[in-house]
Amino acid sequence: MPQIIPIKELKNTSEISEWCHKSDEPIYITKNGYGDMVIMSMETYESTMRRVSVYKDIELSEKQAQSGQVKEARSALAGMRTKYGL
């Protein structure tokens, strides 16, 4: 379940840092009752960014396949073997 805290609680940075490192999910910060910011540990952030990168690569691959920008596996492997001297 996501943690939601008001912005005035950001004064206790040590406690919030502990919350971030104990949870694999972001902490949502509200201001005047509305969503304002999201904070998370560096590990969670980096993991999320790696996942986003993979999703972008998959999306690009799907678009290339749909537009016909594909090669037969055997010819692609033969090209790589030639290029890298394998």
PyMOL commands that set and color helices and strands:
alter all, ss='L'
color gray80, all
select helices_A, chain A and resi 7-11+13-22+42-66+73-84
alter helices_A, ss='H'
color red, helices_A
select strands_A, chain A and resi 3-6+27-31+34-39
alter strands_A, ss='S'
color yellow, strands_A
deselect
rebuild
show_as cartoon
